[in-house]
Amino acid sequence: MSFSAFDISGSGMYAQRTMMDNIASNMANVNTTRNPDGTPGVYIKKNVTFKAVYADKLGSTAPAFPDGNHHAYYSPTNGTIALKGGISYDEKQISQGVEVAEITPSNDPYKTIYDPSNPEADADGFVTLPNINIVEEMVNMVSASRAYEANATTAETTKGMISAALRI
């Protein structure tokens, strides 16, 4: 029995948790004008990028396990092909989940406000703030939360289907 549904859901939950951690960091630093060591420096917003993880394509040579078995199995009686860790159909790749590709600093310009009473203000009274749009971060947070919930529901549904199959 394949547990790839759990793998896919788990990878999605992990990716969305990483996204939520990043959003929390961005929101916590929305007004940060100093580096962690106390030197002047504006916090730079970070963006998370995901990439899909794909199964092997049909028609490729299946590498052998040490015991001589292969990653692929062909049943001549019903013509099915099974690939360990996933399937593909008609030479199209089927996603096996998602992973965090990278976390990169944003190229958005910094915000500047006029506040001559702020100790971080320059000679003209302007303060440079991080390039974080709090509304955008809230929208991303809701989206990540719902994606996490959808993956958790998928895992729970898969668990229920496996339990029902075992009771038969």
DSSP file (Angstrom, degrees, kcal/mol; ACC not computed):
  #  RESIDUE AA STRUCTURE BP1 BP2  ACC     N-H-->O    O-->H-N    N-H-->O    O-->H-N    TCO  KAPPA ALPHA  PHI   PSI    X-CA   Y-CA   Z-CA
    1    1 A M              0   0    0      0, 0.0     2,-0.4     0, 0.0     0, 0.0   0.000 360.0 360.0 360.0 139.0    0.0    0.0    0.0
    2    2 A S        -     0   0    0      1,-0.1     3,-0.2    82,-0.0    82,-0.0  -0.725 360.0-169.8 -93.2 137.9    1.3    3.4   -0.9
    3    3 A F    >>  +     0   0    0     -2,-0.4     4,-1.7     1,-0.1     3,-0.8  -0.023  49.4 122.4-110.9  27.7    1.3    6.2    1.7
    4    4 A S  H 3>  +     0   0    0      1,-0.3     4,-3.0     2,-0.2     5,-0.2   0.792  66.6  64.1 -64.1 -26.5    2.2    8.9   -0.8
    5    5 A A  H 3> S+     0   0    0     -3,-0.2     4,-2.4     1,-0.2    -1,-0.3   0.894 104.6  46.9 -62.2 -37.4   -1.0   10.8    0.1
    6    6 A F  H <> S+     0   0    0     -3,-0.8     4,-3.0     2,-0.2    -2,-0.2   0.892 111.7  51.0 -68.6 -39.1    0.5   11.3    3.6
    7    7 A D  H  X S+     0   0    0     -4,-1.7     4,-2.5     2,-0.2    -2,-0.2   0.923 112.4  45.8 -63.0 -44.0    3.8   12.3    2.0
    8    8 A I  H  X S+     0   0    0     -4,-3.0     4,-2.1     2,-0.2    90,-0.3   0.938 116.1  45.1 -65.4 -47.2    2.2   14.9   -0.2
    9    9 A S  H  X S+     0   0    0     -4,-2.4     4,-2.6    -5,-0.2    -2,-0.2   0.919 113.9  50.4 -62.3 -43.4    0.0   16.3    2.7
   10   10 A G  H  X S+     0   0    0     -4,-3.0     4,-2.5     1,-0.2    -1,-0.2   0.900 109.8  49.2 -62.7 -41.7    3.0   16.3    5.0
   11   11 A S  H  X S+     0   0    0     -4,-2.5     4,-2.4    -5,-0.2    -1,-0.2   0.890 112.1  49.5 -66.3 -37.1    5.2   18.1    2.6
   12   12 A G  H  X S+     0   0    0     -4,-2.1     4,-2.4     2,-0.2    -2,-0.2   0.902 111.1  48.9 -66.1 -40.9    2.4   20.7    2.0
   13   13 A M  H  X S+     0   0    0     -4,-2.6     4,-2.2     2,-0.2    -2,-0.2   0.914 112.2  48.6 -65.2 -42.1    2.0   21.2    5.8
   14   14 A Y  H  X S+     0   0    0     -4,-2.5     4,-2.2     2,-0.2    -2,-0.2   0.924 112.1  49.1 -63.0 -44.1    5.7   21.6    6.3
   15   15 A A  H  X S+     0   0    0     -4,-2.4     4,-2.1     1,-0.2    -2,-0.2   0.910 112.6  46.9 -62.7 -42.7    5.9   24.1    3.4
   16   16 A Q  H  X S+     0   0    0     -4,-2.4     4,-2.6     2,-0.2    -1,-0.2   0.835 109.2  54.5 -70.7 -31.5    3.0   26.2    4.8
   17   17 A R  H  X S+     0   0    0     -4,-2.2     4,-2.5     2,-0.2    -1,-0.2   0.912 108.5  49.3 -65.5 -40.6    4.5   26.1    8.3
   18   18 A T  H  X S+     0   0    0     -4,-2.2     4,-2.2     2,-0.2    -2,-0.2   0.908 110.9  50.5 -61.7 -41.7    7.7   27.5    6.8
   19   19 A M  H  X S+     0   0    0     -4,-2.1     4,-2.6     2,-0.2    -2,-0.2   0.921 110.4  49.1 -61.9 -44.8    5.6   30.2    5.1
   20   20 A M  H  X S+     0   0    0     -4,-2.6     4,-2.6     1,-0.2    -2,-0.2   0.900 109.9  51.5 -63.6 -40.8    3.8   31.1    8.3
   21   21 A D  H  X S+     0   0    0     -4,-2.5     4,-2.0     2,-0.2    -1,-0.2   0.909 111.7  47.7 -61.1 -41.5    7.1   31.3   10.2
   22   22 A N  H  X S+     0   0    0     -4,-2.2     4,-2.6     2,-0.2    24,-0.2   0.911 111.4  49.6 -66.1 -43.2    8.4   33.7    7.5
   23   23 A I  H  X S+     0   0    0     -4,-2.6     4,-2.8     1,-0.2     5,-0.2   0.915 110.0  51.6 -61.9 -43.0    5.2   35.8    7.6
   24   24 A A  H  X S+     0   0    0     -4,-2.6     4,-2.4     1,-0.2    -1,-0.2   0.902 110.4  48.9 -60.8 -41.2    5.4   36.0   11.4
   25   25 A S  H  X S+     0   0    0     -4,-2.0     4,-1.3     2,-0.2    -2,-0.2   0.921 112.0  48.4 -64.6 -43.8    9.0   37.2   11.1
   26   26 A N  H  < S+     0   0    0     -4,-2.6     3,-0.3     1,-0.2    -2,-0.2   0.929 114.2  45.9 -61.3 -45.2    8.1   39.8    8.5
   27   27 A M  H >< S+     0   0    0     -4,-2.8     3,-1.3     1,-0.2    -2,-0.2   0.874 109.6  54.2 -68.1 -36.7    5.2   41.1   10.6
   28   28 A A  H 3< S+     0   0    0     -4,-2.4     3,-0.3     1,-0.3    -1,-0.2   0.778 112.6  44.8 -67.1 -25.0    7.3   41.2   13.8
   29   29 A N  T >< S+     0   0    0     -4,-1.3     3,-1.5    -3,-0.3    -1,-0.3   0.111  73.1 118.9-106.0  21.3    9.9   43.3   12.1
   30   30 A V  T <  S+     0   0    0     -3,-1.3   102,-0.2     1,-0.3    -1,-0.2   0.770  89.5  29.4 -60.9 -26.3    7.5   45.8   10.3
   31   31 A N  T 3  S+     0   0    0     -3,-0.3     2,-0.4    -4,-0.2    -1,-0.3   0.179  87.3 133.2-117.0  16.3    9.1   48.7   12.2
   32   32 A T    <   +     0   0    0     -3,-1.5    11,-1.4     1,-0.1    -3,-0.1  -0.552  19.1 165.9 -76.2 124.2   12.6   47.4   12.8
   33   33 A T        +     0   0    0     -2,-0.4     8,-1.8     9,-0.2     2,-0.3   0.236  56.8  63.8-120.5  10.6   15.3   50.0   11.9
   34   34 A R  B    S-A   40   0A   0      6,-0.2     9,-0.1     2,-0.0     5,-0.1  -0.967  78.6-115.4-135.0 152.0   18.3   48.3   13.5
   35   35 A N    >   -     0   0    0      4,-3.1     3,-2.3    -2,-0.3    -2,-0.1  -0.327  43.2 -97.8 -74.1 164.7   20.2   45.1   13.0
   36   36 A P  T 3  S+     0   0    0      0, 0.0    -1,-0.1     0, 0.0    -2,-0.0   0.794 125.6  56.5 -57.2 -27.7   20.3   42.4   15.7
   37   37 A D  T 3  S-     0   0    0      2,-0.1    -2,-0.0     1,-0.0     0, 0.0   0.448 121.7-106.5 -84.9   1.9   23.6   43.7   16.9
   38   38 A G  S <  S+     0   0    0     -3,-2.3     3,-0.1     1,-0.3    -1,-0.0   0.340  77.3 131.0  94.1  -6.3   22.2   47.2   17.4
   39   39 A T  S    S-     0   0    0      1,-0.1    -4,-3.1    -5,-0.1    -1,-0.3  -0.474  70.7 -88.0 -77.1 152.7   23.8   48.9   14.4
   40   40 A P  B    S+A   34   0A   0      0, 0.0    -6,-0.2     0, 0.0     2,-0.2  -0.346  71.9 125.6 -61.2 137.6   21.6   50.9   12.1
   41   41 A G        -     0   0    0     -8,-1.8     2,-0.3    -6,-0.1    -3,-0.1  -0.625  53.6-118.7 168.8 131.0   20.1   48.8    9.3
   42   42 A V        -     0   0    0     -2,-0.2    -9,-0.2    -9,-0.1    87,-0.1  -0.615  34.5-109.6 -85.7 138.0   16.6   48.3    8.1
   43   43 A Y        -     0   0    0    -11,-1.4     2,-0.6    -2,-0.3    88,-0.5  -0.389  30.4-137.7 -61.4 139.1   15.1   44.8    8.2
   44   44 A I        -     0   0    0     86,-0.1    -1,-0.1    -2,-0.1    63,-0.1  -0.910  17.7-120.5-105.9 123.5   14.7   43.3    4.7
   45   45 A K        -     0   0    0     -2,-0.6    61,-3.3    63,-0.1     2,-0.4  -0.270  27.5-143.2 -57.3 143.2   11.4   41.4    4.0
   46   46 A K  E     -B  105   0B   0     59,-0.3     2,-0.4   -24,-0.2   -20,-0.1  -0.904   7.7-154.0-114.9 144.0   11.9   37.8    3.0
   47   47 A N  E     -B  104   0B   0     57,-3.3    57,-2.5    -2,-0.4     2,-0.4  -0.924   8.7-141.0-116.2 140.2    9.9   35.8    0.5
   48   48 A V  E     -B  103   0B   0     -2,-0.4     2,-0.4    55,-0.2    55,-0.2  -0.855  14.6-163.5-100.6 133.9    9.4   32.0    0.4
   49   49 A T  E     -B  102   0B   0     53,-2.7    52,-2.7    -2,-0.4    53,-1.4  -0.964   5.1-157.9-118.3 134.2    9.4   30.2   -2.9
   50   50 A F  E     -B  100   0B   0     -2,-0.4     2,-0.3    50,-0.3    50,-0.2  -0.700   4.7-165.1-105.7 159.5    8.1   26.7   -3.4
   51   51 A K  E     -B   99   0B   0     48,-2.4    48,-2.4    -2,-0.3     2,-0.2  -0.993  23.7-114.0-141.0 149.1    8.8   24.0   -6.0
   52   52 A A  E     -B   98   0B   0     -2,-0.3     2,-0.5    46,-0.2    46,-0.3  -0.504  19.6-138.3 -79.5 147.4    6.9   20.8   -6.8
   53   53 A V  E     -     0   0B   0     44,-2.3    43,-4.5    -2,-0.2    44,-0.5  -0.938  26.1-156.0-104.9 124.7    8.5   17.4   -6.3
   54   54 A Y  E     -B   95   0B   0     -2,-0.5    41,-0.2    41,-0.3     2,-0.1  -0.738  10.6-125.5-108.9 151.4    7.8   15.1   -9.2
   55   55 A A        -     0   0    0     39,-2.0    30,-0.1    -2,-0.3    31,-0.1  -0.327  46.9 -79.6 -77.8 168.5    7.7   11.4   -9.6
   56   56 A D        -     0   0    0     28,-0.2     2,-0.2     1,-0.1    38,-0.2  -0.331  49.8-113.0 -65.4 153.4    9.8    9.5  -12.2
   57   57 A K    >   -     0   0    0      1,-0.1     3,-1.2    36,-0.1    -1,-0.1  -0.608  30.9-103.5 -87.3 150.4    8.4    9.5  -15.7
   58   58 A L  T 3  S+     0   0    0     -2,-0.2     3,-0.1     1,-0.2    -1,-0.1  -0.394 105.0  36.9 -65.1 149.2    7.2    6.4  -17.4
   59   59 A G  T 3  S+     0   0    0      1,-0.4    -1,-0.2    -2,-0.1     2,-0.2   0.282  87.6 119.0  91.4 -11.7    9.6    5.0  -19.9
   60   60 A S  S <  S-     0   0    0     -3,-1.2     2,-0.4     1,-0.1    -1,-0.4  -0.523  76.9 -95.4 -83.9 157.7   12.7    5.8  -18.0
   61   61 A T        -     0   0    0     -2,-0.2    -1,-0.1    -3,-0.1    -3,-0.0  -0.568  38.0-132.5 -73.8 128.2   15.0    3.1  -16.8
   62   62 A A        -     0   0    0     -2,-0.4     2,-0.1     1,-0.0    -1,-0.1  -0.704  19.1-126.0 -84.1 124.8   14.2    2.1  -13.3
   63   63 A P        -     0   0    0      0, 0.0     8,-1.0     0, 0.0     2,-0.2  -0.417  28.0-117.6 -69.1 146.4   17.2    1.9  -11.0
   64   64 A A  B     -C   70   0C   0      6,-0.2     6,-0.3    -2,-0.1     5,-0.1  -0.558  16.4-125.7 -86.6 147.2   17.6   -1.4   -9.2
   65   65 A F    >   -     0   0    0      4,-4.8     3,-2.2    -2,-0.2    -1,-0.1  -0.396  38.6 -98.5 -75.1 165.3   17.6   -1.9   -5.4
   66   66 A P  T 3  S+     0   0    0      0, 0.0    -1,-0.1     0, 0.0    -2,-0.1   0.816 125.7  56.9 -57.6 -29.2   20.6   -3.7   -3.9
   67   67 A D  T 3  S-     0   0    0      2,-0.1     3,-0.1     1,-0.1    -3,-0.0   0.413 124.9-102.0 -84.3   4.8   18.6   -6.9   -3.8
   68   68 A G  S <  S+     0   0    0     -3,-2.2     2,-0.1     1,-0.3    -1,-0.1   0.286  81.7 128.3  96.4 -10.6   18.0   -6.7   -7.6
   69   69 A N        -     0   0    0     -5,-0.1    -4,-4.8     1,-0.1    -1,-0.3  -0.402  50.3-132.9 -76.1 157.9   14.4   -5.4   -7.4
   70   70 A H  B     -C   64   0C   0      2,-0.3    -6,-0.2    -6,-0.3    -1,-0.1  -0.647  17.1-118.1-109.3 166.4   13.4   -2.3   -9.4
   71   71 A H  S    S+     0   0    0     -8,-1.0    13,-2.9    -2,-0.2     2,-0.3   0.631  98.1  61.7 -73.8 -15.0   11.5    0.9   -8.5
   72   72 A A  E     -D   83   0D   0     11,-0.2     2,-0.4    -9,-0.1    -2,-0.3  -0.855  63.5-165.3-117.6 150.5    8.9    0.0  -11.1
   73   73 A Y  E     -D   82   0D   0      9,-2.5     9,-2.8    -2,-0.3     2,-0.5  -0.999   2.5-162.8-134.7 133.1    6.6   -3.0  -11.4
   74   74 A Y  E     -D   81   0D   0     -2,-0.4     7,-0.2     7,-0.2    -2,-0.0  -0.968   5.8-156.4-117.5 128.3    4.6   -4.1  -14.5
   75   75 A S  E  >> -D   80   0D   0      5,-2.6     4,-2.0    -2,-0.5     5,-0.5  -0.897   2.3-166.8-103.1 109.7    1.7   -6.5  -14.3
   76   76 A P  T  45S+     0   0    0      0, 0.0    -1,-0.1     0, 0.0     0, 0.0   0.731  82.4  65.3 -68.6 -19.9    1.1   -8.2  -17.6
   77   77 A T  T  45S+     0   0    0      1,-0.2    -2,-0.0     3,-0.1     0, 0.0   0.904 123.9  10.2 -71.2 -40.3   -2.3   -9.5  -16.5
   78   78 A N  T  45S-     0   0    0     -3,-0.4    -1,-0.2     2,-0.1    -3,-0.0   0.405  98.5-120.5-120.1   1.9   -4.0   -6.1  -16.2
   79   79 A G  T  <5 +     0   0    0     -4,-2.0     2,-0.2     1,-0.2    -2,-0.0   0.652  58.7 148.9  74.5  15.5   -1.4   -3.9  -17.9
   80   80 A T  E   < -D   75   0D   0     -5,-0.5    -5,-2.6     2,-0.0     2,-0.5  -0.558  33.2-155.7 -86.0 149.8   -0.8   -1.6  -14.8
   81   81 A I  E     -D   74   0D   0     -7,-0.2     2,-0.4    -2,-0.2    -7,-0.2  -0.992   7.9-166.4-122.4 128.4    2.5    0.0  -14.1
   82   82 A A  E     -D   73   0D   0     -9,-2.8    -9,-2.5    -2,-0.5     2,-0.4  -0.954   2.2-161.7-116.8 133.8    3.4    1.0  -10.5
   83   83 A L  E >   -DE  72  86D   0      3,-0.5     3,-1.8    -2,-0.4     2,-0.3  -0.943  28.6-112.4-112.9 134.9    6.3    3.3   -9.6
   84   84 A K  T 3  S+     0   0    0    -13,-2.9   -28,-0.2    -2,-0.4   -13,-0.1  -0.475 102.6  11.4 -64.0 126.6    7.6    3.4   -6.1
   85   85 A G  T 3  S-     0   0    0     -2,-0.3     2,-0.3   -30,-0.1    -1,-0.3   0.450 133.1 -14.0  86.4   0.7    6.8    6.8   -4.6
   86   86 A G  B <   -E   83   0D   0     -3,-1.8    -3,-0.5   -31,-0.1     2,-0.3  -0.921  62.3-110.2 158.3 177.4    4.4    7.9   -7.3
   87   87 A I        -     0   0    0     -2,-0.3     7,-0.5     8,-0.1     2,-0.3  -0.874  12.7-158.6-132.7 164.0    3.0    7.4  -10.7
   88   88 A S  E     -F   93   0E   0     -2,-0.3     2,-0.4     5,-0.1     5,-0.2  -0.984   8.6-153.5-141.8 154.5    3.0    9.1  -14.1
   89   89 A Y  E >  S-F   92   0E   0      3,-1.1     3,-1.9    -2,-0.3    -2,-0.0  -0.990  71.1  -8.1-132.3 129.9    0.5    8.9  -16.9
   90   90 A D  T 3  S-     0   0    0     -2,-0.4    -1,-0.1     1,-0.3     3,-0.1   0.880 124.5 -59.2  55.5  43.0    1.0    9.4  -20.6
   91   91 A E  T 3  S+     0   0    0      1,-0.2     2,-0.4    -3,-0.1    -1,-0.3   0.592 107.5 127.3  63.4  13.0    4.6   10.7  -20.1
   92   92 A K  E <   -F   89   0E   0     -3,-1.9    -3,-1.1   -35,-0.0     2,-0.2  -0.827  61.8-119.5 -99.3 139.9    3.3   13.6  -17.9
   93   93 A Q  E     -F   88   0E   0     -2,-0.4     2,-0.5    -5,-0.2    -5,-0.1  -0.557  19.5-146.3 -80.6 141.7    4.8   14.0  -14.5
   94   94 A I        -     0   0    0     -7,-0.5   -39,-2.0    -2,-0.2     2,-0.1  -0.908  23.8-113.2-107.3 131.9    2.6   13.7  -11.4
   95   95 A S  E     -B   54   0B   0     -2,-0.5   -41,-0.3   -41,-0.2    -8,-0.1  -0.369  23.0-170.3 -66.7 139.0    3.4   15.8   -8.4
   96   96 A Q  E     -     0   0B   0    -43,-4.5     2,-0.3     1,-0.3   -42,-0.2   0.144  61.0 -66.5-112.2  14.9    4.6   14.1   -5.3
   97   97 A G  E     -     0   0B   0    -44,-0.5   -44,-2.3   -86,-0.1    -1,-0.3  -0.895  55.7 -81.1 135.0-164.0    4.4   17.1   -3.0
   98   98 A V  E     -B   52   0B   0     -2,-0.3     2,-0.3   -90,-0.3   -46,-0.2  -0.968  29.9-171.7-140.7 152.0    6.0   20.4   -2.5
   99   99 A E  E     -B   51   0B   0    -48,-2.4   -48,-2.4    -2,-0.3     2,-0.6  -0.967  37.8 -93.9-141.8 161.1    9.2   21.7   -0.9
  100  100 A V  E     -B   50   0B   0     -2,-0.3   -50,-0.3   -50,-0.2     3,-0.1  -0.644  33.7-172.2 -75.8 118.9   10.7   25.1    0.0
  101  101 A A  E     -     0   0B   0    -52,-2.7     2,-0.3    -2,-0.6   -51,-0.2   0.928  61.0 -32.8 -77.9 -47.8   12.9   26.0   -2.9
  102  102 A E  E     -B   49   0B   0    -53,-1.4   -53,-2.7     2,-0.0     2,-0.5  -0.984  41.5-131.2-167.2 159.2   14.4   29.1   -1.3
  103  103 A I  E     +B   48   0B   0     -2,-0.3   -55,-0.2   -55,-0.2    -3,-0.0  -0.982  38.9 179.9-118.6 115.9   13.9   32.0    1.1
  104  104 A T  E     -B   47   0B   0    -57,-2.5   -57,-3.3    -2,-0.5     2,-0.1  -0.847  31.2-105.0-121.6 151.3   15.1   35.2   -0.6
  105  105 A P  E     -B   46   0B   0      0, 0.0   -59,-0.3     0, 0.0     2,-0.1  -0.479  43.7-109.7 -71.0 145.3   15.2   38.9    0.4
  106  106 A S        -     0   0    0    -61,-3.3    25,-0.1    -2,-0.1   -61,-0.1  -0.413  12.0-150.5 -74.7 148.8   12.6   41.1   -1.2
  107  107 A N        +     0   0    0     -2,-0.1    -1,-0.1   -63,-0.1     3,-0.1   0.341  56.3 125.7 -97.7   4.2   13.6   43.7   -3.9
  108  108 A D        -     0   0    0     23,-0.1    23,-0.2     1,-0.1   -63,-0.1  -0.327  68.9-104.2 -62.6 145.1   10.7   46.0   -2.9
  109  109 A P        -     0   0    0      0, 0.0    -1,-0.1     0, 0.0    -2,-0.0  -0.344  37.6-103.3 -70.3 152.7   11.9   49.5   -2.1
  110  110 A Y        -     0   0    0      1,-0.1     2,-0.3    -3,-0.1    21,-0.1  -0.312  32.8-115.3 -68.9 157.3   12.0   50.7    1.5
  111  111 A K  E     -G  129   0F   0     18,-1.7    18,-3.4    19,-0.3     2,-0.4  -0.729  26.0-158.3 -91.3 145.9    9.3   52.9    2.9
  112  112 A T  E     -G  128   0F   0     -2,-0.3     2,-0.3    16,-0.2    16,-0.2  -0.993  10.6-178.3-127.0 129.5   10.2   56.4    4.1
  113  113 A I  E     -G  127   0F   0     14,-2.4    14,-3.1    -2,-0.4     2,-0.7  -0.908  29.9-118.2-123.6 154.4    8.2   58.4    6.5
  114  114 A Y  E     +G  126   0F   0     -2,-0.3    12,-0.2    12,-0.2    11,-0.1  -0.829  52.0 140.1 -93.1 114.6    8.7   61.9    7.9
  115  115 A D    >   +     0   0    0     10,-2.8     3,-1.9    -2,-0.7     6,-0.2  -0.575  20.9 178.1-153.6  80.8    9.2   61.8   11.6
  116  116 A P  T 3  S+     0   0    0      0, 0.0     9,-0.1     0, 0.0     5,-0.1   0.703  80.8  62.2 -64.1 -18.0   11.8   64.3   12.8
  117  117 A S  T 3  S+     0   0    0      8,-0.1     8,-0.0     3,-0.0    -2,-0.0   0.616  80.6 101.2 -81.9 -10.8   11.2   63.3   16.5
  118  118 A N  S X  S-     0   0    0     -3,-1.9     3,-2.0     7,-0.2    -3,-0.1  -0.562  74.0-137.8 -74.8 132.4   12.3   59.7   15.8
  119  119 A P  T 3  S+     0   0    0      0, 0.0    -1,-0.1     0, 0.0    -2,-0.0   0.711 104.4  57.4 -64.3 -17.5   15.9   58.9   17.0
  120  120 A E  T 3  S+     0   0    0     -5,-0.1     8,-0.3     5,-0.1     6,-0.1   0.436  81.7 120.1 -89.8  -0.3   16.4   57.0   13.7
  121  121 A A    <   -     0   0    0     -3,-2.0     6,-0.2    -6,-0.2    -7,-0.1  -0.319  60.7-128.2 -67.6 146.2   15.5   60.0   11.5
  122  122 A D    >   -     0   0    0      4,-2.6     3,-1.8     1,-0.1    -1,-0.1  -0.122  42.8 -79.1 -80.2-172.9   18.1   61.3    9.1
  123  123 A A  T 3  S+     0   0    0      1,-0.3    -1,-0.1     2,-0.1    -2,-0.1   0.768 133.4  50.9 -61.9 -26.6   19.2   65.0    8.9
  124  124 A D  T 3  S-     0   0    0      2,-0.1    -1,-0.3     0, 0.0    -3,-0.0   0.443 121.5-105.2 -91.1  -0.4   16.1   65.8    6.9
  125  125 A G  S <  S+     0   0    0     -3,-1.8   -10,-2.8     1,-0.3     2,-0.3   0.566  75.2 135.4  91.3   9.8   13.7   64.1    9.4
  126  126 A F  E     -G  114   0F   0    -12,-0.2    -4,-2.6   -10,-0.1     2,-0.5  -0.739  39.6-155.5 -96.9 141.4   13.0   61.0    7.4
  127  127 A V  E     -G  113   0F   0    -14,-3.1   -14,-2.4    -2,-0.3     2,-0.5  -0.954  11.1-140.4-114.3 130.7   12.9   57.5    8.8
  128  128 A T  E     -G  112   0F   0     -2,-0.5   -16,-0.2    -8,-0.3   -18,-0.0  -0.803  24.4-172.7 -92.4 127.4   13.5   54.5    6.5
  129  129 A L  E     -G  111   0F   0    -18,-3.4   -18,-1.7    -2,-0.5   -98,-0.1  -0.782  31.8 -79.8-117.6 160.9   11.3   51.5    7.4
  130  130 A P        -     0   0    0      0, 0.0     2,-1.2     0, 0.0   -19,-0.3  -0.103  41.3-111.2 -57.6 157.6   11.2   47.9    6.1
  131  131 A N  S    S+     0   0    0    -88,-0.5     2,-0.5   -23,-0.2   -23,-0.1  -0.298  71.3 133.7 -86.1  49.7    9.6   47.1    2.8
  132  132 A I        -     0   0    0     -2,-1.2     2,-0.7  -102,-0.2     3,-0.1  -0.902  44.4-158.1-110.7 125.3    6.7   45.2    4.4
  133  133 A N     >  -     0   0    0     -2,-0.5     4,-2.2     1,-0.2     5,-0.2  -0.899   7.9-159.2 -98.7 109.4    3.1   45.7    3.5
  134  134 A I  H  > S+     0   0    0     -2,-0.7     4,-2.1     1,-0.2    -1,-0.2   0.829  89.9  53.7 -63.1 -33.9    1.1   44.5    6.5
  135  135 A V  H  > S+     0   0    0      2,-0.2     4,-2.3     1,-0.2    -1,-0.2   0.925 109.3  48.5 -66.1 -44.0   -2.1   43.9    4.5
  136  136 A E  H  > S+     0   0    0      1,-0.2     4,-2.4     2,-0.2    -2,-0.2   0.899 111.0  50.9 -61.3 -41.0   -0.2   41.8    2.0
  137  137 A E  H  X S+     0   0    0     -4,-2.2     4,-2.2     2,-0.2    -1,-0.2   0.887 109.1  50.8 -65.1 -38.8    1.3   39.8    4.8
  138  138 A M  H  X S+     0   0    0     -4,-2.1     4,-2.3     2,-0.2    -2,-0.2   0.908 110.5  49.1 -65.1 -41.2   -2.1   39.2    6.4
  139  139 A V  H  X S+     0   0    0     -4,-2.3     4,-2.3     1,-0.2    -2,-0.2   0.924 112.3  48.4 -63.1 -44.0   -3.5   38.0    3.1
  140  140 A N  H  X S+     0   0    0     -4,-2.4     4,-2.7     1,-0.2    -1,-0.2   0.867 109.7  53.5 -63.1 -36.0   -0.5   35.6    2.7
  141  141 A M  H  X S+     0   0    0     -4,-2.2     4,-2.5     2,-0.2    -2,-0.2   0.922 109.4  46.6 -65.7 -44.3   -1.1   34.4    6.3
  142  142 A V  H  X S+     0   0    0     -4,-2.3     4,-2.4     2,-0.2    -2,-0.2   0.917 113.7  49.6 -62.9 -43.0   -4.7   33.6    5.7
  143  143 A S  H  X S+     0   0    0     -4,-2.3     4,-2.2     2,-0.2    -2,-0.2   0.924 112.7  46.0 -62.2 -45.9   -3.8   31.8    2.4
  144  144 A A  H  X S+     0   0    0     -4,-2.7     4,-2.4     2,-0.2    -1,-0.2   0.887 112.0  52.3 -65.1 -39.1   -1.0   29.8    4.2
  145  145 A S  H  X S+     0   0    0     -4,-2.5     4,-2.3     2,-0.2    -2,-0.2   0.911 111.5  45.8 -63.5 -43.0   -3.3   28.9    7.0
  146  146 A R  H  X S+     0   0    0     -4,-2.4     4,-2.3     2,-0.2    -2,-0.2   0.874 112.0  51.1 -69.5 -36.8   -6.0   27.6    4.7
  147  147 A A  H  X S+     0   0    0     -4,-2.2     4,-2.1     2,-0.2    -2,-0.2   0.903 110.7  49.3 -66.1 -40.1   -3.5   25.7    2.6
  148  148 A Y  H  X S+     0   0    0     -4,-2.4     4,-2.4     1,-0.2    -2,-0.2   0.934 111.6  49.2 -61.7 -45.9   -2.2   24.1    5.8
  149  149 A E  H  X S+     0   0    0     -4,-2.3     4,-2.4     1,-0.2    -2,-0.2   0.886 109.1  52.3 -61.8 -40.0   -5.7   23.2    6.9
  150  150 A A  H  X S+     0   0    0     -4,-2.3     4,-2.1     2,-0.2    -1,-0.2   0.902 110.8  47.4 -63.8 -41.0   -6.5   21.7    3.5
  151  151 A N  H  X S+     0   0    0     -4,-2.1     4,-2.2     2,-0.2    -2,-0.2   0.889 111.6  50.3 -67.4 -38.9   -3.4   19.5    3.7
  152  152 A A  H  X S+     0   0    0     -4,-2.4     4,-2.2     2,-0.2    -2,-0.2   0.899 110.7  49.8 -65.0 -39.8   -4.3   18.4    7.3
  153  153 A T  H  X S+     0   0    0     -4,-2.4     4,-2.7     2,-0.2    -2,-0.2   0.892 109.0  52.4 -64.8 -40.1   -7.8   17.6    6.2
  154  154 A T  H  X S+     0   0    0     -4,-2.1     4,-2.5     2,-0.2    -2,-0.2   0.919 109.9  48.0 -61.7 -44.0   -6.4   15.5    3.3
  155  155 A A  H  X S+     0   0    0     -4,-2.2     4,-2.3     2,-0.2    -2,-0.2   0.913 112.9  48.5 -63.1 -42.4   -4.2   13.5    5.7
  156  156 A E  H  X S+     0   0    0     -4,-2.2     4,-2.1     2,-0.2    -2,-0.2   0.901 112.0  48.9 -65.3 -41.3   -7.1   12.9    8.0
  157  157 A T  H  X S+     0   0    0     -4,-2.7     4,-2.4     2,-0.2    -2,-0.2   0.906 110.8  50.6 -64.8 -42.2   -9.4   11.8    5.1
  158  158 A T  H  X S+     0   0    0     -4,-2.5     4,-2.5     1,-0.2     5,-0.2   0.911 109.1  51.7 -61.4 -42.5   -6.7    9.5    3.9
  159  159 A K  H  X S+     0   0    0     -4,-2.3     4,-2.4     1,-0.2    -1,-0.2   0.911 110.0  49.5 -60.5 -42.6   -6.3    8.0    7.3
  160  160 A G  H  X S+     0   0    0     -4,-2.1     4,-2.4     2,-0.2    -2,-0.2   0.889 110.3  50.1 -64.1 -39.8  -10.1    7.4    7.5
  161  161 A M  H  X S+     0   0    0     -4,-2.4     4,-2.2     2,-0.2    -2,-0.2   0.902 111.6  47.9 -66.5 -40.5  -10.1    5.7    4.1
  162  162 A I  H  X S+     0   0    0     -4,-2.5     4,-2.0     2,-0.2    -2,-0.2   0.912 111.8  50.4 -66.5 -41.0   -7.2    3.4    5.1
  163  163 A S  H  X S+     0   0    0     -4,-2.4     4,-1.3     1,-0.2    -2,-0.2   0.914 111.1  48.8 -61.3 -42.8   -9.0    2.6    8.4
  164  164 A A  H  X S+     0   0    0     -4,-2.4     4,-0.8     1,-0.2    -1,-0.2   0.890 110.2  51.5 -64.7 -39.0  -12.2    1.8    6.5
  165  165 A A  H >< S+     0   0    0     -4,-2.2     3,-0.5     1,-0.2    -1,-0.2   0.864 108.1  52.0 -66.3 -35.1  -10.3   -0.4    4.0
  166  166 A L  H 3< S+     0   0    0     -4,-2.0    -1,-0.2     1,-0.2    -2,-0.2   0.770 105.3  55.8 -72.7 -24.8   -8.7   -2.3    6.9
  167  167 A R  H 3<        0   0    0     -4,-1.3    -1,-0.2     1,-0.2    -2,-0.2   0.674 360.0 360.0 -79.0 -16.8  -12.1   -3.0    8.5
  168  168 A I    <<        0   0    0     -4,-0.8    -1,-0.2    -3,-0.5    -2,-0.1   0.499 360.0 360.0 -71.6 360.0  -13.5   -4.6    5.3
